């Protein structure tokens, strides 16, 4: 347990620093590039991630699970063979995609309506190879539970990308246009990160062996890869369809691109804040669940999953209360864009299903239920496509957020039912989680008028600080009342390490 908590603390700390650095950099990008160019990058990256998902999504996750099982069952030879199989599959898929676009470049002009997106995509196309290498090697470290290398590599990659991008954007090195500066920075960073992580792989005892467990690798990775590809396809569909439908409804093309840039490039990074924290738990949890499942430790598996779901509800609930009540001023101050703030406050509820669902999907994949998560993904996507097609004329850019809310809520519901079928979940914990989220929604709406009143006298940042303190205090009382968090037990566990005084014992009830 201590080893698990230590690993979780390392991953969470480094992941939080990485996300914080990335978030600050995105603020810089939004101000440096502007909403329109940011929108072009959102559209281009959604298509790039679609093809990157072929080789850099299902294979690394499957490799991490097989590596963890190999460690638990002492099958190191097959573990190295599985790594070789995964690397060969990833490189062949990436090379196939690149060869296709080199042979048929006209396809890109059918994918993108704006020729600037075509040029950006061509610049970033070699990233498919480097991203594949990087993802597979990180998957091996993930399965080996080398969480320090796993997390530090991500942080160093982000810092390197920022340094190169800022140098190209602010210093105008080599006369590179502002439009292409960030794309070139991502490409150079990807190459250096792949080389550096590969060196670490061999230093840490990794080696290439005769390919092994290839059929098992493909059978397990295929549904997961198809799920990720389908998810990327949906993201690409939204990035292309929403602006086009907004234009069709009477909006200028530049305005539609800017609106999508706000939604995808400004609001979504904030909405995904709890997911980055929960993702740290998923990183540590996947090898742990795979080991428990392979070893037949069902009771430990059930307890780990139950506590993890409660943690996800706590994190999502906390950020929902803050962004749902004060998000308009937070985003407006960060991005200098009032519309982004309005969108964040009105759509903050999206972080509840999107954050919890991300963890539940990781749990099911760790149990080898990739096919089931794919089926739930497909079913929920039907609703997403229908909303994205039929509602932009009425809802405007809010159609994007409504489609995502419905998609993740339906997917979460199905995935929770599936998880309960394979792992017994305590009914008491489920009711506690539900009560916590309902009370968070009540607190969120109750804080809105209080926050607006405070802004009149304290200004934006003064009101944000005061109301955040009040909201978090009430939130802590909610957690205590619902029983999701037992602060007395937490204090007792932390007391020996922090040398805190003992709490007075509760008086026993007299029996009369």
N, C-alpha and C positions, 0 to 999 in steps of 0.2 A: 504493500500500500504506500509506504514512504517513497519507494522508487517511482511508483506511478505519479504521485503528487509532485515529486521533484522534476520528473520529465514534463509534466503538465505545466509547472511553473516556468521552466526554461522555454518551452514552446510558446506559452502565452506571452511571456515578457518580450521575447524576440519578435514574435508575430505582431504584438501591439506596437512595438517600436517601428517595425517595418510598415504597418498600415498607417501609423501616424505620419511617418516620413512621406509615404506615398500620397497621403491625403493633402499634406501641406504642398507637395509638389503639384498636385492636381489643381489646387487653388492658384498656384503660380501659372500653370498652363492655361487655365481658364482666363486669366487676366492677360497673359502674353499672346495667346493665339486668338482669343475671342470666341464667342458662341458659335459662329458659323464654321470656322476651321475645326473647332472642337467637334462639331457635329459631323464633319467629313471624316475625322478620325474614328468617331464612334461607329459610323457606317462601315468604314474599311476594316476596322478591327473585328467587327462582328462577323464579317465574311472570313477574315483570316483565322479567327478562332474556330470557325466551322471546320475548316480543313485541318487545322492543328489538332482538333479533337480526334481525328482518325488515328493518329499515332501517339498522342501525348495525353490521353485521358484514361481509357480503360486498361491499357497495358501496365502503366505504373502502379495503379491501385491493385491489380491482380498480382503483379510481381511482389508488392509489399506483403500481401497476404500469404503467398506461397513461401516467401523468405521467412516470415514469422513462423509459419508452420514447420519449415525446415529447421529453424533454430530450436523449436520446441521438441522436435522428433529426431534431432541430430542427423539431418540429411543434408550435409553441407555440399557434397558433390552435386547432387541434383539441384541445390540452391544456385550454384554458379552456372549450371547448365540452363536453368530457367532464366537467369539474367541474360545469357547469350541469346536465347530464343526471343526474349522480349526486345532486345536491341535490334536484332535482325529484322523482326516484324515491323518495328517502328520505322527503321531507316528505309525499308522497302516501300512502305506506305507513303512516307514523305517524298521519296524520290519519284514515285508514280504521279503524285499530284503536281509536282514541279514540272515534270516532263510533259504532262498534259497541257499545262498552261503555256509552256514554251512552244509546243506543237500547234496549239489552237488559241492564239492570243485574242482572236475576235470574240471569244466567249466572255472575256472580261467586260467588253462594252455592252454586252447584254445583261450582265450582272449589275453594273453600275450605270446610272443615268448621268452622273457627273464625271467627266474625263479626269478630273483631279483625283478622284478616288482610284481610278485605274492606275495612275502613275504611282500613287502611294502604295497600292497593293504590290506592284512590281518591285518596288524598293524593298518591301518587307518579305517577299516570297522566300528568300533563302533561310529565313527564320524557321521554316518548317523543319529543316534538317537539324539545326542547333537546338531548337526547342525539344525535339524528339530525344536527342542525346541527353540533354539536361534533365528531362522528366524521367527517363528510365533510370539514370544513375541516382537521382533523388529517391525514386521508388525503392531502390535497393537499400539505401541508407535508412529509409522509413521502416522497411521490414526488419532491418537489423537493430532497430530502436536506437540508432545513432541520431538522436533528436537535436543535439547541439549542431552537428554539421548540417543536418536537414534545414534547420532554421537560420543559422548564420549565413548559409549560402544564399538564401532568399533575401536577407537583409543587405548583404554585400552587393548582390545583383541590383537591388533597388537603388542603393547609394551610387553605384557606378553609372547607372542609367541617368540619374539626376545630374551628376557632374558633367557627363558628356552632353546631355540635352541643354543644360544651362549654358555651357560653353558655346554650343552651336547657335543657340537662340539669342543670347545677350551679346556675345562677342562677334557674331557673324563670321566664324572661322571658315576659311576657304571659300567665302562668298556663297555659302549654302543658303538657299531660300528658306524663309521661316516655315513655309508649308511642309518642306521635306526634312527639316532639322530633327524633329522628334522621331520620325521614322528611321532615319539613319542612326540616331542615338540608340534606339531599341535594337537595331540589327547588330551594331558593334558590341553592345552590352551582351547580347545573346551569345555571340561567338566567344567572347572572353569568359563568360560564365560557364559555358559548356566545356571549354578547355580546362578551366580551373577545377571544376567538380570531377572531371574524368581523372585528373591527376590525383585528387584526394581518394578516388575509388581504388586506384592501384596501391597507393600508400597504405590504405587501411586493410590491405589483404585481399581485395577483390581481384578476380582474374576471369579471363575468358575461358570457358570450357566447352566441351562438346554439347551442342544444343540438347536440352532435355525438357520433358514435361510440356512440349510444344502444343500438343493437342489439348491438354488440360488448360494451358495458358489461353489458347484461342477460344476454347469453349466457354471459359469464365469471362474473358475480356470482351468477347463479341457483344453480348447484350449490354454490358456497361458502356462500351464504346458507341454502340448504336444509340444508347440513351443520351450520352454526351453530345454526339453528332446531331441527334435530333433536337437537343436543347439549343445547341449552337445554331441549328437551322431555324428554330423558332426566333432566336435572338436576331438573326439575319433578316428573317421575315419582318419582324417588328421594325427594325431599323430602316428597311426599305419601304415597307407598306405604310407605316404611320405618317412619315413626311409626305409621301405621294398622295395619301388620302386627305391629308390636311390641305394640300395644294388644290386637290379636286373640290374641296368644300369652299374654296374661295380665298385661301391664304397665299401670300407671296411665297415663292420657293425659298428665298433666303430666310424668311421669317419661320417657315416650317422647319428648315434645317436647324435654325437657332433654337427653336422650341424643343426639338428632339435632343439637341446638345445640352440644354438645361436639364431635361429629364434624365438622360442617360449618363451625362458627364458630370453633373453637379449634384443632383438629388440622389441618384442611386448609390454613389459611394458612401453617402451618409446613412442611407437606409441599410446598407450592407455592413455597417459598423458592428452590430452584434454578431453577425455571421462570421466576421473575422476572428472574434474572440471564441465563439463556439467551434469554429474550424480548428482552433488549437487543441481543443478537447478531442475532436474527431481524429486529428493526426495521431495523438497518443492512444486513443481508444481502439482504433482499427487493428493494430497488431495485438493489443491486449485481448480483444474479443476473439480474434482468430486463434490465439493461443489457448484461451479458455474453451473455445468450441472444439478445437482439435483434441484437447486433453480430457474433455467430458466434464468440466467443472461447471455444471449448470447453475448451481446455487450462486456461485460467485459471479457468473455471467448475468444473472437476473438482477442481482444487487447493483452491479456496476452500471447496467443500463438504466435502472430506475433513478439512481442518483444523478446520472448524466442528463436525463430528461428534465429533472428538477433544476439543474444548473442552467440548462438552456432556457427554461421559462423565466428564471430570475434575470438573466442577462437581457433577454428580449423585452421583458416587461419593464426593466429599468430604462432602457433607451427609448422605448415607446412613450413612457411618461414624459421624458425630457423633450424629445423631438416633437411629440404630438401636441404639447402645450406651448413650447417656446421655439419650435423649429423655424417659424417665419423670420424671426429676428436673428437666429443663429446663422442660418444660411445666407441671409441678406448681408450680414456683417462679414462673413467669410468670403463670399464670392462677389460682393458689391452688385448683387442682382436680386431685386425684390421678388420677381416672379418665382425664382428658384426657392426662395423661402416659403412662399405661399404653397407651392407644390409639396414641399417637404412636410409642412405641418398637416396638410389635408390628407396626405397619403402615408403618414408614419405607421399606420396599422399594418402596412405590408411587411414590416420587419418581424412581426410575430410569426406568421406561417413560413416565411422564407428562411428564417433563422432556425426554427425548430425542425423544419422539414429537411434542411441540410444535414443535421445530425442524425435524424432517423434513417435517411438514405444511406449514410455512412455505416450505420449499425447493420442494416439489412445486407449491404454489400459485404461486410465483414463476415456475415454468416453464410455467404455464398448464394444469396438470393437476388442476384443481378437481374435475372429474367423477370421476377415479380416487380421490381422497381421500374423496369422498362415498361411493363404493361400499364402500371399506374401513371407513368409519365405520358404515354400515348393517349390514354383516356382523358387526362386533364388538358392535354394540348388541344383537343377538339373545342373545348369551351374558350380557350385563349384565342384561337384563330377566329372563331365566330365573333367574339367581342371586338377584336382588333379590326375586323373588316366592317362591321355594321355600326359601330358607335362613334368613330372619330368625327363624323358630321355633327353629332349631337354633343359629345363630351369634349371634343378637341383633344389636346394632348393628354387629358385625364384618361382617355381610352387606353393608353399605354399602361398606366398604373392599375386601372380596374382589371385589365386582362391578366396582369401578373398576380394581383390579389386572388382572383378566382382560381387561376391555375395552381398556385401554391397551396391554397386552402383545400381544394379537392385532392391534390396529390398527398398532402399531409394526412388527411382523413383516411385515405386508402392505405397509406404506408403504416400508419399507427395500427390499423386493423391487422395488417400482415404481420407486424412486429409482435403484437399480442398473441398471434397464432403460434409463433415459433418460440417466444420467450414469455413466460408468465409474468405479467405486470401487476403490481399491487393496486387494487381498486382505490385504496385510501390515497395513495400518491397521485393517482390520476385526478381524483376530485380536488385535492389540494392544488394541483397545477391549474386546473380549470378555474377554481375560485380566485386564485392569484391573478390570472389574466383578466378576469371580469372586473375585479376591483382596480386593476391598473387602468382599464379603460375609463372607469368612473373617475378615478383620480386625475387622469389626463384632461378630461373635459371640465372638471372642477377647477383645475389650475389655470385654465385659459383666461377667464375674466380677472383672476387675481394677478396674473402676469401683465395683462394689458394695463391694469390699474397701477402696478408698480413702475411700469415704463414711464408713465407721466411724471413721476417724481425722482426716479433714480437713473433714468436713461436705460439704454439697451443692455449694456454689460452689467450695470448694477442690478437691474431687475433679473437678469439671467442668473447671476450668482446667488442672489437672495432666494429666488423661487426654486432654483435647483436644490439648495440646501433644505428648504421646506419640503419639496416633493420627495427627495431621497429619504428624509426622516420619516415621512408618512409611509413611504414604500417599505422601509425597514419594519415598521409596525405591522403592515399588511403581511409581510413574510412571517413575522413572529406569530401573528394571529392565525394564519392559515396552517402553520406548522411546517411550511416548506423549509425554513431555516430555523434551527434551534440555537439562538445566540448564546444561551447558557452553556450548551455543549461545546460550541466553538471556543468560548472563553476558556473552558476547562482544558481543552486540547492545546490551546496556545499558551496557557499559563506557565508550563515548565520551560518553554523556550524563551519567553519574554520576561520571565521572573516577575509575574504579576501576583498580587495578593489573592488569596482564596476568597471565593464568594461565600456569604453566609448560607448555611444549609436551610432548606425549606422546612418549615414545621410540619411534622407528620400529623395527618388528620386523626383525631381521637375517635375510637370506635365506641359508639354508644348504642 
